Amino acid sequence: MSTFRTSQNQANPNKLNNILSTLIFILILNVTIQIWLLYASLNNALDNNKEILIPAFIASLILFLIGFAWLYYLPTGNKRQK
């Protein structure tokens, strides 16, 4: 029985392109949300509103872990057999 990872490595170029495009879009969206969280928490910290710092850090950490987990699904491409 094959797993998702081994079957996606043997995919045709169109499928690999779709997988990579989706992963890149999700990772860019993830980083954009993290930048927004950083901007919001810095603005609140400068206004002496400390209650947003811990929830923003936790949300950013969760988004980082999600983005790191998405790297598992990156295909390695078609390998040449010798």
C-alpha positions in Angstrom: 0.0 0.0 0.0 1.4 3.4 -1.0 1.2 6.5 1.1 0.3 10.0 -0.2 4.0 11.0 -0.2 5.2 8.2 -2.4 2.4 8.6 -4.8 2.8 12.3 -5.2 6.6 11.9 -6.0 5.7 9.7 -9.0 3.1 12.2 -10.2 3.0 13.8 -13.6 4.4 17.4 -14.0 0.9 18.9 -14.0 0.0 17.3 -10.7 3.4 18.4 -9.2 2.8 21.9 -10.4 -0.7 22.0 -8.8 0.6 20.7 -5.5 3.5 23.1 -5.4 1.3 26.1 -6.4 -1.2 25.3 -3.6 1.6 24.8 -1.0 3.3 28.0 -1.9 0.0 29.9 -1.8 -0.8 28.5 1.6 2.7 29.3 3.0 2.5 32.8 1.6 -0.9 33.3 3.3 0.5 31.9 6.5 3.5 34.3 6.5 1.2 37.2 5.7 -1.0 36.4 8.7 2.1 36.2 10.9 3.3 39.6 9.7 -0.1 41.0 10.4 0.0 39.5 13.9 3.4 41.0 14.5 2.2 44.4 13.3 -0.9 44.3 15.5 1.0 43.2 18.6 3.8 45.8 18.1 1.2 48.6 17.8 -0.6 47.4 20.9 2.7 47.1 22.8 3.6 50.6 21.9 0.3 51.8 23.2 0.9 49.9 26.5 -1.8 47.3 25.7 0.0 44.2 26.9 -3.0 41.9 26.8 -2.7 41.1 23.1 1.0 40.0 23.2 0.5 36.5 24.5 -2.5 35.5 22.3 -0.6 37.0 19.3 2.5 35.0 20.1 0.5 31.8 20.6 -1.4 32.3 17.3 1.9 33.0 15.5 3.5 29.9 17.0 0.5 27.8 15.9 0.8 29.2 12.3 4.5 28.5 12.3 3.9 24.9 13.3 1.2 24.6 10.6 3.6 26.0 8.0 6.4 23.7 9.2 4.1 20.7 9.0 3.1 21.6 5.4 6.7 21.1 4.3 6.2 17.4 4.7 3.9 17.5 1.6 6.5 19.0 -0.7 7.1 16.6 -3.5 10.7 15.7 -4.3 10.0 15.4 -8.0 10.6 12.6 -10.4 13.9 10.8 -9.7 15.9 9.2 -12.5 16.5 5.6 -12.0 19.9 4.2 -12.9 
